Amino acid sequence: MAENNNIKLSDIQIQEGDIVEYQISANSNYVVSTLADQDTDEVIELYSAYRR
């Protein structure tokens, strides 16, 4: 049976929100979304998340 390794990085996005580009740090502790409209549709912002 396969193990589920999913990690939640942020809250629920808006309905039309997109993450177009992201990068993961070398130690896999950070993810930075460099092109995302997660909070407001069509407003591109920078987001980062730390893996706890």
Steps between C-alpha positions, in 0.01 A plus 500: 500500500640843401574754773338845470768771531279803427568812706252789520685825433221759505132560561237445233550711190232712340289326236694634200837519679807360328856415592692526176858478621664385822839401638596262780806575714798262488419364847127468410391716794369794297279538196476838329218566253644759266192539277176450691159664541403302807302772686362725223439380145732660243712673771840331483684491833799328658431230761723280711426209728715326760463126546440434869 
